[in-house]
């Protein structure tokens, strides 16, 4: 790896730094006259600087004469030439040292970067392949097509990984990526992560008043506080949507295989999911939080001269030494990712990124969900849905809102397959006998056929007629109207779910907000006694939202657009990285922008917030894209590879005891 890095580094340095080398004076590109001229010029400039402090005037020639008058007596011509040659040698030595020092300083960061990025080559499965072809660009990065950007992209070689995926050249005629049947869930997850970033950024930009309900108190009459609109800067509703989507996605493959009768494959999918879940969730936080710990030690977190906002700073504890900082981070991280811990809220105490409190919840609920899938794997589909519905209702009424969201996702997935008819036994089609004695099968799924099943005499004397082509399937006007009516009902249900999701937190004036007072009064007594308003309406609305989108193709098209799909692609990385970016670079950008624009008026402060948002989103998206293509991809493949290497193949069962007749 080191030799490959040095070769690539030398090639890159020769092409980038050679013009700088050529512009510097050396003994190889200077003759004697030029060397004498430059030496005299250097001596003249030195004398000019030293004497200008005292005299303040004089030409170079005068300065040279003054220097000569104060120097040693003139020597012979031979001694003078030897002195000049010695001076030339010293100039050459100093220049060479400067060249090497400059090249080393410029090459060291690139050398380290190359060492870090070499393992992340695309299309390379073994270290030997990486080392043997380190000088050639990866095959998946090879650009095709005219233009200056593809040519420049090809010259980046291993540094192509730093280019975001949406800027990488694509070969002309490349077919678009085929979407998964549940691709809309990825888009919905991406949109939810997008708004979570806005929520945490708003804590740095504005006070808590902006998160109160519209009209809940004096001064709470901002447009952003209105129902549905306020979801742009709300965090808890989108976390609830995250958990429902996780329950759906983790149940999709096992439930589909179970409904198809492939029970052994469904059990294998559950086993694989249990094993790979830990590395999938916690490998990337390991890297991101370690970087946050280093930034904490270097005092890069903001926290000075920034007041009047909801959370002016989130500074992790800073240690006096680098080892102390690493030790504190390691103990905190192990506490958060402890798979045997019984504390569901242990992520709240992870100071290096408090936004990661959802990860232990995600892991623990995933294990509970896999246990539920394993328990009901061999059940008939409708019996399984009945049991899961009972567990879901119990979790809701006894304020296990995390489990309620995950089990609801599993139930929605099972209902999805139920409505599709997957694994449901179809009733035999009714038979009708026409006047000629032929048995006509009823039309099933738009396909009809005639079979020769007449009486015995007719069957022996008459051959069966060939099947008639199916009639063209054209929905009637009544069918189209009914479909449109149901679509309108579902869209109304979607809007209602968004409205309920917009209910302010209990601590932000939900009981005093017009439009939500009735909902607060309808809260179940058990939740009211526990002051768990946020654990009743938000989970219900999140489940209703995902179920409505799952049953409405018109709404699914919103989330299958390329932009939501890209947000879904980088959603996990964006969720992990944005907190560190906001409280470091974002904090600095907000203070600098406010200093430039001023804060005397709302327009000035709004301009400062816009400038800060541009910086935050640019850094967050670029880093999230890079982390998704490198760390996240490796986390997924690592768990799969380790599971496959450690698993044993299934064998035929052997007889333990001899068979008896």
N, C-alpha and C positions, 0 to 999 in steps of 0.2 A: 504494500500500500504506500509506503514511504517513497519508494523509487518511482512509482507511477505518479505520485503527487509532485515529486520534484521535476519529473519530465514535463508534465503539463504546466507546472508553474514556470519552468524555464522557457517553454514555448510562448506562454502568455506574456511573460515579462519582456521577452525579446521583441514582441510585436508592439507592446504598449509603452515601454520605457526606452526603447532604442532612440527615438528622436531626442529624448532628454540627454542621453549619453552623448549623442553627436554634437549637441550644442555646448557641451562643457569642454574647456581647453585641456588637451593632453599633449604629451611630447610626441605622440605619433602623428597628430594632425597639425603640428606647428613646426615650421622651419626655424632656423637660427635667428633670422631677422625678426620674425613674428614673436619669438620668445624674448628677444632683447627688448622689443617694443613693449610687450605686455609687462615685462619685469620693470622697465622704466616707468611705465604708467602706474603700476602698483606702488612703486616707491614714491612717485610724485604725489599720488593721492594720499598716501600715508603722511608724507611731510606736510601736504596742504592742510589735512585735518588737524595735525598737531600744531601747526603754526597759525592757523586761522583763529585759534582760541586766543592767541596773544596779540597778533597784529590785526586780524580781521580783514585783511586784504592781501592782494598779491596774486600773481599768475602762477601756473604750474612751473614754468621755467624759473621764476624767482624762488619758488619753494625748493626746487631741486638744488639751486645754488646755495640756499641757506642750509640745506641738509648736508651738502658737500663741505661747506665751511666748518660745520660742527663735527664732521666724521673724522676718521683716522687719516694720516697723511697719504697722499696718492702713492700707489705701488706701481710696480713694473707692469708692462702690458701682459706678460705671461701670467703673472699672479692675478691680474684682473680677469683674464679669460678663464682661468681655473676657478676663480670665485663665481663667475657667471655660470659655468658648467655645474658647479656644485649646487648653486641656487636652482638651476633648472631641474637637477635631479630631485631636490627637495620639493619643488613645486609638483613634479610628477608623482612623487610618493604621496604627498598630501592629497592631490587630486584623486589618485587611485583609492585611497582610504575613504575619501568622501563618496566616491562612486559606490564602493562596496557597502558603506553604511547606509546610503540612500536606498540602494537596491534591497538591502536586508530589511529596512524599516517598511518599505512598500510591499515586500513579498511575504513578510511574516503573517499579516492578517489573511492574505489569500491562501497561504499554505495551510493555516489552521482551518480555514473555511473549507478547503478542499478535502482535508482529512475528515472533517465532520460529514460532508455531503457525499463522499464516495459510497457509503453503504446504501444510500437512497437512490441508486440507479434504477431506472425502470427497465424491466425486461431482463434483469440479471438475477438468476436464482442462486448462484454460487459465488463464493469469494474469488475463486480462480478466474471465473469469467469476467469479473470486475477488473481484476488486475491485468488480465491479458488484453483487454480492450479499453483501458482507462483513457487512452488518447483519442478514441473515437466517440462521437456523440451517441447517446442511446438511440436505439432504433425507433422507439415510440416518440422521440423528440425530433426526428428528422423532418424538417419542414418541406413541403411540396408546394410549388406555385411561385409565380414571379413576384417581384417586389423587393424593396430594400430591407423591410423588416424580416422576412424569412431568411434572407442571406445573413443578416446580423444575428438572428436567433441561432443559426447553425454555427456561428463562430463562438458562441458562448460556451459550448461544450458542456462540461459538468455543471456549470453555473446556470444552465437552463432551468434547473429545478427552482431557482429563485423567481422565475417569471410566473405570474399568476396564470391559472389554467385558462381564464377567459381571454388572455392576451397571446396564448400560444397559437402559432399558425396551424391551420387545419388543411389537409389535402383536399383539393377540389373534387367534388363529387362524392365526398364521404357521406354515407347515409346518416340521418339523425339517429340518436340513441333511442332504442325502443323502450318505451315506458312500461314499468311494472303495473299490473292491474291496480295496485294500491299506491301508485306514485303520488296521488293527491295527499296521502298522509305525510310524505316527505315535504311537500310544499307547505302543508299546514304547520309542520314542525319548524320549517324555516321561517315562516312568517311570525310564529310565536317567539322564536329566538331573536328575530329582528326587533320585535317590540320590547323584549326583555332588556336588550342593550339600551334602547331609548329610555326605559324605566330607570336603569341605574345611572345613566348619564344625566337624567333630570334631577337626581339627588345631588349632583355636583353643581347644577346650574341654578336651581330654584329652591325655594323654601318648601316646608311641608304643606303649606296652604294649597298648593296646586294639586295635591293628592286628596283633598277633601271633596265631598260631594257638592254638586252645584246647588247653591242656595242654602247650604247647611249652616252657614254662619255669615256674619257681616264681612263683605269683601270677597266671598267665594262665588264670584259670578264671571268666571273665565270660560271662554269657549272650549278649552281643553278639558274642563270639568264636566261637560255634558255627557249623558249616557252614550255608550258606544264609542264616542270620540275619545273618551278618557282611556280607552283600552290601549291607545298608542303609548301611554306612559305608565301603564299598570303592569305589575309583575306577577302577583299571585294568580290571576286568572290564567295566564299563559303557562305557569308551572302545572296547573291542574290539567290543561290540555296536553302538556308533555307526558304526564303519567298515563292518561288514557291511551295516547298513541303508543306508548311503550307496551302497555298490556295487549293492545291489538297486534302490534308487530311481532312480539314474542310468541304469540299464540297462533299466528297465521299458518306456519308450516306444520306444527304438530296437529292442529285441528283438521287441516286439509287432508293430511295423510290418514288420520284416524277415520274421517268420514269416507275415505276411499277404501277402507278395510285394510290398509297397509299398517297394521298395528306395530309390527316390529320396527319399521322405519320411523314411525311416529315416536316410539320409545327412544330410538337412536337419536332423533332430533332433539328430544328433551335432554338426554344425557350430554350431548354436545353443547347445547345451550347453557347448561349448568356449569360445565367446565370452562367455557370460553368467556363467560360473563365477567369474571373478575378482571382479566387482562383487558377486555374491551372497555371497561369503565375506568380503570385506574391507571393504566399505563401512560396515557397522555397527561392526566393531572400530575403524575410524578414529575414529568419533564417541565410542565408549565409552572408548577409551584416551586420547583428548584430554581428556575430562572427568577421567579418572584423573590425568593430568599436572597439570591445574589444581589438583586436590585435593592432589597432592603438594607443589606450590609453596606452598599455603596451610597445609601441615603438618597435614592432617586424617587422616593414617594413624596408627593406634595403634602403640605400642611401648614404653609406660612401665608399670612396676609390674605386669607380667603374666608370671609365671614358672611353670615346671612343666608346660607343655603342649608338644605336638609342635612347632608353629611359632608362637611368640608374636607374630610380626609379619612382614609382608611390605611393607617400605617401599621404594618406588622411590627412586633417587638424587635428592636435592633440590638444585636449583641456587640460586645466589645471586640471580639476576634472573629475571624472567618470560621474557625472550627466551632466556636460557640454558636454562631448563626446556623451552621450546617447541623449541628447536634439538635438545636431547638426545632429546626424544620423537620428533621427526621422523626423525632418523637411525636410531633404534631401530626405528621402525615400518617405514621403507623397507627396512631389513635383513631384517625378518621377512617382508614381503610381496613380496620380490624374486622375480619369476617365473623368473629365469634362474639362480638360485642352485642349486648342486649339494649343498648341505648340508640334509639332510632334517630335522635337529634344530635348525634355526636359530631356531625359536620358543622354544627353551629359554632364550635369552638376552634375551628381551623382558621387561624388569623391571617394566613397568607392569601386566602381568597375566600371570604365568607359566602360568596355566591355558590360555592361547591357544597353547600349543606344538602343539596338535593341528591348528591351521588350516593351517600350511604343509604338514603331512602330508596333510591332506584335499585341498588344492589339487593337490599333486604327484601323488598317487595318482589323483585324478580325471582328470588329463591322461593318465596311463598307461592308465587304464580306457577313456577315449574313443579312444585310439589302438588299443587292442585291439578295440573295437567297430567301428571303421572298417576294420581289417584283416580281420575276419571277417564283415562285413556281408552279403556276397553268398554266404557259405558256406551249405550245407544245415545245418539246425538241429542234427542229431546230430553232424555233422562239427565244427561250431563248438563244441559242448559238449565234444567230445573234445579239441580243441586247448586250450580254456580250462582244462579239468581238468588237462592236462599242465603248463601254466604255473602253475597253482595249487599243484600238488604240488611243483614245483621251488621256488617261493617259500617254501613251508613248510619244506622240508628244508634250505634254505640261509639261513634266519633272515631272510627278507624278510617279516616278519609283517604289516606294513602292506599290502603288495601281496597277500599271501595272503587277508586279510580282504576287500579290495575285489573281487578276482577270485572269491572264494567267494560274495559277494553276487550277482555277475553270473551265476554258475553256478546258484545257487538260483533266481533269477528265470527262467532258461531252463528249468530243470526244472519250475517252476511251470506254464509254458505247455505243456510237454511232457505233463504229467499232465492238463492240461485238454484236450489234443487240438488245440491251436491250431497250424495249419500242418502237421498230420500227415495224410497222405493216407489216407482211409478205404477199407477193402476193400469191393468190391461185395458186396451181400447175396446169399446163396445162394438159388437159385430151386427151388421144389418144385412138381411137377405133381400135382394131385389126380386123383381118379378120373373126374371129369367133363371133364377136359382143360383146366381153368383153371390158369394159372400163378400161384402165390401167392408173393409176395415175403416174405422173412423179415423179422421185426420188427427195425427199426433205431431205437434211441433211444426205444422206447416207442410207435412209430407204425407200424401195419401197413396194407396195402392189397391189394386184389385187382385184377388187370388182366385184361382179356379177351384172352387169347392162346391160344385153342384151335386146333384143326385148321382147315383151310381151309373145310371144309363147315360146321363149327360157327360159324366167324367170319362166314360169309355169311348164315346163317339165324338166328343168335342174337345178341342185343344184350348188351353187357357189363353185368354187375351193378354197381350203385353201390358205392362203397367203404364198407366196414363201419367203424363207429366204433371207435376204439382201446379196448381193454379198460382198465378203471381200474387205475392203477399203484399197487398196494399191496404194499409189501415183505413178504416172507414172514418168519416167525419166525427162520428160519435166517439170512437176510440181516441182520436187526436184531442178532442175537447176534454175527455176524461183525463188523459195524460197531462194536458196543460193545467187542468184544475188541480191535480195532485202536485204538480211542480210548484204552483203558486202557494199551496198550503205548506209545502216543505220550506219554501223560501221565507214565508211568514214565521214558521217555527224557528228557522235559522236566525232571523232578526230578534225574535223573543229571547232566544238563548244568549245572543250578544248583549241584549239589554240586561238580563239577569246577571251575566258575567260582569257587567259594569258596576255592580253594587259596591259602594265604597267599603273599605275595611271598617271593622267595628270601632277601631280607635280613631277613625277619620270622619266621624259624623254620619254614619249610615242611618242611625235612628232619626236624625233631623233633616235628612235630605228629601226634598219633595220627589214623589214617585217611588220611593223605597220604604216609606214608613209602614205601609200596609204589609210588605214582605217581612219587615222586622217584627210586626205584631203577630204574623202567622208562624213564627219560629216555633218548632216543637218544644215542649216544656223541658225535656232533658237537655237539649242544646242551649236553651235560654238559661237554665240553671248553671250550666258549665261556661256560659258566655262564649259559645262556639258558633257565632253567626257566620264567620268566614268558612266554617267546616260543613255548612249545610247547603247554602245556595250556590256557591261557586263550584263545588264538585258536581252538583246536579246539572248545572248549566253547561259545564264542560262535557259531561257525558251526552247530554242532549245535542250539543253542537256537533260532536264527532259522529253520532248516530245519524243526524240529519244530513251531514255532508256525505256520509257513506251511502245513503239511499237516494241522493239527488245528483245525477250526472251533470246537470247544469251548474251546480255549485262546484263540482270537482274540477271543471274546466278552469276555474279561477286559480286553483292551486297546482295545475299541471302546466301553467305558463313557464317559460324558461327562467324568469327571474325568481319566482318562488322555488322552483326546482333547484336553482343554484344556491339559494339560501338554505334549502334543506341539505344540500351536499356539504356545506361548511358549517351546519348548525351546531354540531357538538363542539368543534374547535372554537367557533365564535363564542359559544356559551362559556367556555373555559378561559379564553384569552381576554375577553373584553373588560373584565374587572381590573386586571393588572394594567391594561392600557389606559383605562379611564383615570385611575388614581395615580398614574405616573405621568405619561405624556399628555393625557387629557387635562390633568390638573394644571400642568405647566402651560398648555395651549390656552386654557380658559383665562388664566391670569394675564398672560401676555396679550391676548386679544382684547381683554377688558382695559388693559393699560393703553392700548393703541386707540381704541374707539371711544373710550370713556364710558361712564355709567350714569351720566346725568339724566338721560331720558330712556324710555323703554326701547326706542328705536336703536339707540346706541348699544344698549345691552343686548338687544336681540341680534344685532350684527355681530357682536362678540361671540354670542352663543353659536351662531351659524358658522363662524370661522373655526371655532373649537370643534364643532360637529364634523366639519370636513376633515380635520386632522384625525379625530378619533376614528371615524369610519374608514378612512384610507388605511391607516395602520392596522386596524382590526381586521378588515377584509383581506389585506395582503398576507398578514401573519396567519390568519385562519385558513386561507387557501393553501399556504405552504405547509402548515401543520396537518391538514387533512390528507395531502398527497404524500406525506412522509411519515409522521408519527402515527397518525390514526390508521393509515393503511398497513403499517407494520404491526400495530397492535391487533388488528383483525387477523392478519395472516399468521402472526405468532401463535395465537391461541389455536387456530385451526391446525397448524403444522404440529404443534406439541401434542394435540389431541390425537391426530392421526398416527404420529410416531409411537405414542404410548398405548394405543388401542390394539386389541387382538381381534382377529377375524373370527366370525361365528363359524362353529363347526357342527357337524351332524351329531346329535345326541347319541351317546354310547350307552349300551345296556349295563346298568350297574348290577342287576340281578338277572340270573338266567330266566328265560321265559318258561312258563309251565302251561301245559295244555289244559 
